[in-house]
Amino acid sequence: MAKSGNTGNVFDLGELRRLVGELGAAPGELRTAVLDTVGATETGDDCDCPGCGTEVLSFPPVELAADGELAAAVLRVPLVLDAQRLAAWTGTREVTPEGLLPDPFLPCAELGLAGPARLHLLWIVAVNTGMLRISRGVATTGPLALSAELPHRATLEFWDGVVMDVLDRADEGLTGSAVVDDHLAEMLATMYAVSDGLSAATLVKGILQSHEVACEARPAEMRALAVALPGELEAALSLLGYCGIIEFSEAGRPRLTPLGVWAVRQDLIREGHDAPTSAEVAVFADLGATELVDAIIKRSAAPSAVTVWLESRTPEAAARELVGIATTGTAGQRGTVGTILEELGPEAEPPLREALADPAMWRYAASWLHIRDLPAPALTQEDRTWIAVDTLASLIQLGKAAEAMREFDALEPGEDLVRVVEEMAVADHPDTVAVLDLLGTHHGDAAVAKAARKAAMKTRSR
C-alpha cells in the first residue's frame, strides 16, 4: 500500500505468495480464491516506467459501489467525523515549529479522543486534506468544506487522500503492532482478493508464517509473537474499522468495507497491479480467441480478462479456439495461447490431443498432456530445443527481449549455454536466426555471444 518514500512495487510478491499459500486454517475455497490472484506477469522489459522490471499481481475483478453511495459513506466514517471536529475545535491556533498542537492532551480531553496517537493521526488527515491550513506557525481553517453538496468524485478524491495518510503511518506505528504494520500491505491485498473476508485466526497464522520467513525470526521471538499477535491484530482491526477500511461480515470475518475496496484498488492501480472492476473485464467475455490473444499481445487486456473469457465457455470449446490460433499463428501468438491453455484442466483434452497432428503445436500439446498425466508422445532433446527456440522467439515478438535473455540463461548453467546455442542452430524452426541474432548481439557472456553469431551465419548460409 501507499507508504512514504517507497518507489516501484511496494508489495513483496514472495511474502504475499507465502502468506496466502500457507493459510492452512483457511477453507479450501478461500485459499483457492487468494492463490488465484497471485499469478504474476512481468511489466515491459524495455519500458522506462519506474515500476517496470517488477512483477505485477493480478487480482480478481471486484464490484464497486456507486460513486454516490461511496461519497455518502465517506461522510459517516468515524475518522472523518473526528477530523472535522478537530478542525472546528482548532479554529485559529498557534502550533509548534513542527506544525503540531502544543498540548495534545487538551483536545483529547475536550473532544473525547482515545489519546495523543489518535490525535496525531487526525491532525495529519485534517492538515493534509485541507481541513486545516498551517502558515507561519498558526493553524487556521483550510479550504476544504466537506459536505453532501460536494461532487461525488471530489469526495472520493478526498477519501483517497485520507486512506493514503492513514496507511503511510504504518512506517511510524499506525496500529500499535510492529508486525501488523510490517505486513499491513499484504493483509489488505489478501482481504481485497477474498471479498467474504478471512477469519482473524487465519490472518494471524498467515502473518506469523510470513514474518518468520521474511524476517528470519528466531523460535523464541516467534513464540512470543504467537501469544501477542491475536490481541494486537484485534486492536489493529478495530483501528482500521474506525478508519472506515475494515468491517465484519455476518459470519464474523474481517473484510474490507466498500470504501476499503475502493481505496485499496486505487493503491493497487497506482503500484501498477492488475485490479479491474467486473465491468472492465466483462467486455472480454464475448471476444473471439483471436481478439483476446491480440489484446493480450498489445497489452490492452489485463490478465484477469483471461479468467472471464474462460468462464464464458466450456474448457473444450475454449481450448479448440485457442489451438486453432496456435497452429497457424506466430511464435508470439503460440506463447500467449500456451499461457492461457495452462489454466485449463483435463476437460480440455480432445482439442489438445487433435493438435498432436500439427507440426507447430504438437510438442506443446504433448507437454500439456504429460503435465496432466494423460497419454502423450515422448519429447526428445531436439523437441525440447525446438520449444526453447519457440519460447524465446515468442518473447522477442512480444517485446520482451530482456526476459528472453533470462529465459535462455535459465536453460543450462555456465559453459553449457554454448552447447545450447549449437543445438538451437540446427533446430528446424523459422525463427532460429532471430533468436541467435538476439543472443549474438546482447548476451553478456562473450563466449555465448560469439557462438551465437557464428551459428547465425551458418544457419543463414544453409
C-alpha positions as CSV (number, residue, x, y, z in Angstrom):
1,M,0.0,0.0,0.0
2,A,1.0,3.6,-0.1
3,K,4.0,4.3,2.1
4,S,6.0,7.5,2.2
5,G,9.3,7.2,0.4
6,N,8.6,3.9,-1.3
7,T,9.1,3.6,-5.0
8,G,8.2,0.9,-7.5
9,N,6.4,-2.2,-6.4
10,V,5.9,-2.0,-2.6
11,F,4.5,-5.4,-2.5
12,D,6.9,-8.3,-1.7
13,L,5.5,-10.9,-4.1
14,G,7.2,-13.7,-2.3
15,E,5.8,-12.7,1.0
16,L,2.3,-12.4,-0.4
17,R,2.6,-15.8,-2.0
18,R,3.8,-17.4,1.2
19,L,1.1,-15.6,3.2
20,V,-1.8,-16.9,1.0
21,G,-0.1,-20.2,0.1
22,E,0.3,-21.4,3.6
23,L,-3.0,-20.4,5.2
24,G,-3.8,-23.9,6.4
25,A,-6.6,-22.7,8.6
26,A,-8.5,-21.2,5.7
27,P,-11.3,-23.1,3.9
28,G,-10.2,-24.5,0.6
29,E,-12.3,-22.2,-1.5
30,L,-10.8,-19.2,0.2
31,R,-7.3,-20.4,-0.3
32,T,-8.1,-21.0,-3.9
33,A,-9.6,-17.6,-4.4
34,V,-6.5,-15.9,-2.9
35,L,-4.0,-18.1,-4.7
36,D,-5.7,-17.3,-8.0
37,T,-4.8,-13.6,-7.5
38,V,-1.0,-14.1,-7.3
39,G,-0.5,-15.2,-10.9
40,A,2.2,-12.6,-11.8
41,T,3.1,-11.0,-15.1
42,E,6.2,-9.0,-15.7
43,T,6.0,-5.4,-16.8
44,G,7.5,-4.4,-20.1
45,D,11.3,-5.0,-20.2
46,D,12.1,-2.1,-22.4
47,C,9.8,0.4,-20.7
48,D,11.3,3.3,-18.7
49,C,8.4,3.4,-16.2
50,P,9.6,3.4,-12.5
51,G,7.7,0.2,-11.8
52,C,8.9,-1.7,-14.8
53,G,11.1,-4.8,-14.3
54,T,9.0,-5.8,-11.3
55,E,6.3,-8.4,-11.1
56,V,2.7,-7.4,-11.2
57,L,0.0,-9.0,-9.2
58,S,-3.3,-9.9,-10.9
59,F,-6.4,-9.6,-8.7
60,P,-9.9,-10.9,-9.3
61,P,-12.5,-8.4,-10.6
62,V,-14.5,-6.5,-8.0
63,E,-17.9,-4.9,-7.9
64,L,-17.6,-1.3,-6.8
65,A,-20.4,0.6,-5.1
66,A,-21.8,3.6,-7.0
67,D,-20.0,6.8,-6.5
68,G,-23.0,8.4,-4.8
69,E,-23.1,5.6,-2.2
70,L,-19.4,5.7,-1.6
71,A,-19.4,9.5,-1.2
72,A,-22.2,9.4,1.3
73,A,-20.4,6.7,3.2
74,V,-17.2,8.8,3.4
75,L,-19.2,11.4,5.4
76,R,-20.1,8.7,8.0
77,V,-16.6,7.4,8.6
78,P,-15.7,8.0,12.3
79,L,-12.2,9.1,11.5
80,V,-13.5,11.7,9.0
81,L,-16.1,12.9,11.6
82,D,-13.5,13.3,14.2
83,A,-11.1,15.1,11.9
84,Q,-13.9,17.6,11.1
85,R,-14.5,18.0,14.8
86,L,-10.8,18.6,15.4
87,A,-10.6,21.1,12.6
88,A,-13.6,23.0,14.1
89,W,-12.1,22.9,17.6
90,T,-8.8,24.2,16.4
91,G,-10.2,27.3,14.7
92,T,-7.2,29.6,14.7
93,R,-4.4,28.4,17.0
94,E,-0.7,28.6,17.3
95,V,1.3,25.4,16.6
96,T,4.8,24.2,17.3
97,P,7.7,24.6,14.9
98,E,6.9,21.0,13.7
99,G,3.3,22.1,12.8
100,L,1.7,20.3,15.7
101,L,-0.6,21.3,18.6
102,P,1.5,22.3,21.6
103,D,-0.7,20.4,24.1
104,P,-2.0,17.2,22.6
105,F,-3.9,16.2,25.8
106,L,-6.2,19.2,25.7
107,P,-8.0,18.4,22.5
108,C,-8.0,14.7,23.5
109,A,-9.9,15.6,26.7
110,E,-12.2,18.1,25.2
111,L,-13.1,16.0,22.2
112,G,-13.1,12.6,23.9
113,L,-10.3,11.2,21.7
114,A,-8.5,8.0,22.5
115,G,-5.1,9.6,23.1
116,P,-2.2,11.5,21.5
117,A,-1.6,8.8,18.9
118,R,-5.2,9.1,17.7
119,L,-5.0,12.9,17.8
120,H,-1.8,12.8,15.7
121,L,-3.5,10.7,13.0
122,L,-6.5,13.0,12.9
123,W,-4.2,16.1,12.8
124,I,-2.3,14.7,9.8
125,V,-5.6,13.9,8.0
126,A,-7.1,17.3,8.7
127,V,-3.9,19.2,7.6
128,N,-3.1,17.0,4.5
129,T,-6.7,17.0,3.1
130,G,-7.2,20.8,3.6
131,M,-9.5,20.9,6.5
132,L,-6.8,22.9,8.3
133,R,-4.1,25.2,6.9
134,I,-0.8,25.9,8.7
135,S,1.1,29.1,7.9
136,R,3.7,31.0,9.9
137,G,3.2,28.9,13.0
138,V,-0.6,29.3,13.0
139,A,-3.3,26.7,12.1
140,T,-6.4,28.2,10.5
141,T,-9.5,26.8,8.8
142,G,-8.5,25.3,5.5
143,P,-10.1,25.4,2.0
144,L,-11.9,22.1,2.2
145,A,-15.6,22.3,3.1
146,L,-16.6,18.7,3.3
147,S,-20.4,18.3,2.8
148,A,-23.0,16.3,1.0
149,E,-23.1,19.0,-1.7
150,L,-19.5,18.3,-2.7
151,P,-19.3,16.5,-6.1
152,H,-19.0,12.7,-5.6
153,R,-15.6,12.5,-7.4
154,A,-14.2,15.3,-5.2
155,T,-15.4,13.5,-2.1
156,L,-13.7,10.3,-3.3
157,E,-10.5,12.1,-4.1
158,F,-10.6,13.4,-0.5
159,W,-11.2,9.8,0.7
160,D,-8.3,8.5,-1.4
161,G,-6.1,11.1,0.4
162,V,-7.4,10.1,3.8
163,V,-6.5,6.4,3.3
164,M,-3.1,7.3,1.9
165,D,-2.4,9.4,5.0
166,V,-3.6,6.6,7.3
167,L,-1.6,3.8,5.7
168,D,1.5,6.0,5.4
169,R,1.5,6.0,9.2
170,A,2.4,2.3,9.1
171,D,6.0,3.4,8.8
172,E,5.6,5.2,12.1
173,G,3.5,2.7,14.1
174,L,-0.1,3.0,12.9
175,T,-1.7,0.1,14.7
176,G,0.5,-0.2,17.7
177,S,1.8,-3.6,16.4
178,A,5.1,-3.5,14.6
179,V,4.4,-6.9,12.9
180,V,0.9,-5.9,11.7
181,D,2.3,-2.6,10.4
182,D,5.1,-4.5,8.6
183,H,2.6,-6.9,6.9
184,L,-0.3,-4.5,6.5
185,A,0.0,-4.2,2.7
186,E,-0.1,-8.0,2.3
187,M,-3.0,-8.3,4.7
188,L,-5.1,-5.7,2.9
189,A,-4.2,-7.1,-0.5
190,T,-5.3,-10.6,0.7
191,M,-8.6,-9.3,2.1
192,Y,-9.2,-7.4,-1.2
193,A,-8.8,-10.8,-3.0
194,V,-11.3,-12.6,-0.8
195,S,-14.4,-10.4,-0.7
196,D,-16.1,-12.5,2.0
197,G,-13.2,-12.0,4.4
198,L,-10.8,-14.2,6.2
199,S,-11.0,-15.2,9.9
200,A,-8.8,-13.4,12.4
201,A,-7.2,-16.7,13.2
202,T,-6.3,-17.2,9.5
203,L,-4.9,-13.7,9.3
204,V,-2.8,-14.4,12.4
205,K,-1.4,-17.6,11.0
206,G,-0.6,-16.0,7.7
207,I,1.2,-13.0,9.3
208,L,3.2,-15.3,11.6
209,Q,4.3,-17.5,8.7
210,S,5.2,-14.6,6.5
211,H,7.1,-12.9,9.3
212,E,9.1,-16.0,10.2
213,V,10.3,-16.4,6.6
214,A,10.7,-12.8,5.6
215,C,12.3,-11.6,8.9
216,E,14.2,-14.8,9.7
217,A,12.7,-14.6,13.2
218,R,14.1,-16.9,15.8
219,P,12.0,-19.5,17.7
220,A,11.9,-17.5,20.9
221,E,10.6,-14.4,19.0
222,M,8.0,-16.5,17.2
223,R,6.7,-18.0,20.4
224,A,6.3,-14.5,22.0
225,L,4.7,-13.2,18.8
226,A,2.2,-16.1,18.6
227,V,1.0,-15.1,22.1
228,A,0.8,-11.4,21.5
229,L,-0.3,-11.2,17.9
230,P,-4.0,-12.2,18.3
231,G,-4.6,-9.3,20.7
232,E,-2.5,-6.9,18.6
233,L,-4.4,-7.9,15.4
234,E,-7.8,-7.4,17.2
235,A,-6.7,-3.8,18.1
236,A,-5.4,-3.2,14.6
237,L,-8.7,-4.3,13.0
238,S,-10.6,-2.1,15.4
239,L,-8.5,0.9,14.3
240,L,-8.9,0.1,10.7
241,G,-12.7,-0.1,11.3
242,Y,-12.6,3.3,12.9
243,C,-10.8,4.5,9.8
244,G,-13.6,3.1,7.6
245,I,-11.4,0.5,5.9
246,I,-12.5,-2.7,7.7
247,E,-15.8,-4.2,8.7
248,F,-17.0,-7.6,9.9
249,S,-19.2,-9.9,7.8
250,E,-22.3,-11.7,9.2
251,A,-20.0,-14.7,9.8
252,G,-17.7,-12.5,11.9
253,R,-14.9,-12.4,9.4
254,P,-13.0,-9.1,8.9
255,R,-13.3,-7.8,5.4
256,L,-12.9,-4.6,3.5
257,T,-15.8,-2.1,3.6
258,P,-17.0,-0.9,0.2
259,L,-14.9,2.2,0.9
260,G,-12.0,-0.1,1.7
261,V,-12.3,-2.0,-1.5
262,W,-12.4,1.3,-3.5
263,A,-9.3,2.7,-1.7
264,V,-7.2,-0.5,-1.8
265,R,-7.9,-0.8,-5.5
266,Q,-6.7,2.8,-6.0
267,D,-3.4,1.9,-4.4
268,L,-3.0,-1.3,-6.3
269,I,-3.5,0.6,-9.6
270,R,-1.0,3.2,-8.5
271,E,1.5,0.5,-8.0
272,G,0.9,-0.9,-11.4
273,H,-1.0,-4.0,-10.4
274,D,-4.0,-5.6,-12.3
275,A,-7.1,-4.7,-10.3
276,P,-10.0,-4.4,-12.6
277,T,-13.7,-4.0,-11.9
278,S,-16.2,-6.6,-13.1
279,A,-17.4,-4.1,-15.8
280,E,-13.9,-3.6,-17.2
281,V,-13.3,-7.3,-17.8
282,A,-16.9,-8.2,-18.8
283,V,-16.3,-6.9,-22.3
284,F,-13.7,-9.6,-22.9
285,A,-16.1,-12.5,-22.3
286,D,-17.7,-12.3,-25.8
287,L,-14.4,-11.8,-27.8
288,G,-13.2,-14.5,-30.1
289,A,-9.9,-16.2,-29.2
290,T,-8.0,-14.2,-31.9
291,E,-9.3,-10.9,-30.5
292,L,-8.4,-11.9,-26.9
293,V,-4.9,-13.1,-27.9
294,D,-4.2,-9.9,-29.9
295,A,-5.5,-7.8,-27.0
296,I,-3.1,-9.6,-24.6
297,I,-0.2,-9.1,-27.0
298,K,-1.0,-5.4,-27.4
299,R,-1.3,-5.2,-23.6
300,S,-4.8,-3.8,-23.9
301,A,-6.3,-6.7,-21.9
302,A,-5.5,-7.3,-18.3
303,P,-4.5,-10.8,-17.2
304,S,-7.8,-11.1,-15.3
305,A,-9.6,-10.8,-18.7
306,V,-8.5,-14.4,-19.4
307,T,-10.4,-15.7,-16.4
308,V,-13.6,-14.0,-17.6
309,W,-13.1,-15.3,-21.1
310,L,-12.5,-18.9,-20.0
311,E,-15.5,-18.8,-17.6
312,S,-17.8,-17.8,-20.5
313,R,-17.2,-21.1,-22.4
314,T,-16.5,-24.7,-21.7
315,P,-12.9,-25.9,-21.4
316,E,-13.1,-27.9,-24.6
317,A,-14.6,-25.1,-26.6
318,A,-12.0,-22.6,-25.2
319,A,-9.1,-25.0,-26.0
320,R,-10.4,-25.6,-29.5
321,E,-10.5,-21.9,-30.3
322,L,-7.0,-21.3,-28.8
323,V,-5.4,-24.3,-30.6
324,G,-6.8,-23.1,-33.9
325,I,-4.8,-19.8,-33.4
326,A,-1.6,-21.6,-32.3
327,T,-1.5,-24.0,-35.2
328,T,-1.4,-21.2,-37.8
329,G,-0.1,-18.2,-35.8
330,T,3.3,-16.7,-34.9
331,A,5.5,-17.7,-32.0
332,G,4.2,-14.7,-30.1
333,Q,0.6,-16.0,-30.5
334,R,1.6,-19.6,-29.6
335,G,3.3,-18.3,-26.5
336,T,0.2,-16.4,-25.4
337,V,-2.0,-19.3,-26.2
338,G,0.2,-21.6,-24.3
339,T,-0.1,-19.4,-21.2
340,I,-3.9,-19.4,-21.4
341,L,-4.1,-23.2,-22.0
342,E,-2.2,-23.8,-18.8
343,E,-5.3,-22.6,-17.0
344,L,-7.3,-25.5,-18.3
345,G,-7.6,-28.9,-16.9
346,P,-8.1,-32.4,-18.4
347,E,-11.6,-31.5,-19.6
348,A,-9.9,-29.7,-22.5
349,E,-8.1,-32.9,-23.6
350,P,-9.8,-33.6,-27.0
351,P,-8.6,-30.5,-28.9
352,L,-5.1,-30.9,-27.4
353,R,-5.0,-34.5,-28.5
354,E,-6.0,-33.5,-32.0
355,A,-3.2,-30.9,-32.0
356,L,-0.7,-33.7,-31.8
357,A,-1.0,-33.9,-35.6
358,D,0.0,-30.3,-36.1
359,P,3.7,-29.6,-36.9
360,A,3.8,-26.3,-35.0
361,M,1.7,-27.3,-32.0
362,W,2.2,-31.0,-31.3
363,R,5.2,-30.5,-28.9
364,Y,3.2,-28.1,-26.8
365,A,0.2,-30.4,-26.9
366,A,2.3,-33.4,-25.8
367,S,3.8,-31.4,-22.9
368,W,0.3,-30.2,-21.9
369,L,-0.9,-33.8,-21.8
370,H,2.1,-35.1,-19.9
371,I,1.7,-32.5,-17.2
372,R,-1.8,-33.7,-16.6
373,D,-0.8,-37.4,-16.6
374,L,-2.6,-38.1,-19.8
375,P,-1.1,-40.4,-22.5
376,A,1.1,-38.5,-25.0
377,P,4.2,-38.9,-27.2
378,A,7.6,-38.6,-25.5
379,L,9.6,-35.5,-26.3
380,T,13.2,-35.8,-27.4
381,Q,16.0,-33.4,-26.7
382,E,15.6,-32.0,-30.2
383,D,11.9,-31.3,-29.4
384,R,12.8,-29.5,-26.2
385,T,15.3,-27.4,-28.1
386,W,12.6,-26.5,-30.6
387,I,10.3,-25.4,-27.8
388,A,13.1,-23.4,-26.3
389,V,13.6,-21.6,-29.6
390,D,9.9,-21.0,-30.0
391,T,9.7,-19.7,-26.4
392,L,12.5,-17.2,-27.0
393,A,11.0,-16.2,-30.4
394,S,7.7,-15.6,-28.7
395,L,9.2,-13.3,-26.1
396,I,11.1,-11.4,-28.7
397,Q,7.9,-10.9,-30.7
398,L,6.1,-9.7,-27.6
399,G,8.7,-7.1,-27.0
400,K,10.3,-8.9,-24.0
401,A,13.9,-9.2,-25.2
402,A,15.3,-8.9,-21.7
403,E,13.0,-11.7,-20.4
404,A,14.1,-13.8,-23.4
405,M,17.7,-13.4,-22.3
406,R,16.8,-14.5,-18.8
407,E,14.8,-17.5,-20.1
408,F,17.8,-18.5,-22.2
409,D,20.3,-18.2,-19.2
410,A,18.0,-20.5,-17.2
411,L,18.2,-23.3,-19.7
412,E,21.7,-24.6,-18.7
413,P,24.4,-23.4,-16.3
414,G,27.6,-21.7,-17.4
415,E,29.5,-23.0,-20.4
416,D,26.7,-25.4,-21.3
417,L,24.9,-22.5,-22.8
418,V,27.4,-22.6,-25.8
419,R,26.2,-26.2,-26.4
420,V,22.6,-25.0,-26.3
421,V,23.3,-22.4,-28.9
422,E,24.8,-25.1,-31.2
423,E,21.7,-27.2,-30.7
424,M,19.4,-24.3,-31.5
425,A,21.3,-23.6,-34.7
426,V,20.1,-26.9,-36.1
427,A,16.6,-26.7,-34.9
428,D,14.0,-26.8,-37.7
429,H,12.4,-23.5,-36.6
430,P,11.6,-20.5,-38.8
431,D,12.7,-18.0,-36.1
432,T,16.1,-19.6,-35.3
433,V,18.1,-16.8,-36.9
434,A,16.2,-14.1,-35.0
435,V,16.9,-15.9,-31.7
436,L,20.6,-16.4,-32.5
437,D,20.9,-12.7,-33.6
438,L,19.5,-11.6,-30.3
439,L,21.9,-13.7,-28.3
440,G,24.8,-12.7,-30.5
441,T,24.1,-9.0,-30.0
442,H,23.1,-8.8,-26.4
443,H,24.3,-11.8,-24.4
444,G,26.7,-10.8,-21.7
445,D,28.9,-13.9,-21.9
446,A,31.4,-13.3,-24.7
447,A,31.7,-17.0,-25.5
448,V,27.9,-17.4,-25.8
449,A,27.6,-14.3,-27.9
450,K,30.4,-15.4,-30.2
451,A,28.9,-18.9,-30.6
452,A,25.5,-17.4,-31.4
453,R,26.9,-15.1,-34.1
454,K,28.8,-18.0,-35.7
455,A,25.7,-20.2,-35.5
456,A,23.5,-17.4,-37.1
457,M,25.9,-17.1,-40.0
458,K,25.9,-20.9,-40.6
459,T,22.1,-21.0,-40.3
460,R,21.7,-18.2,-42.9
461,S,24.1,-20.0,-45.3
462,R,22.0,-23.2,-45.0
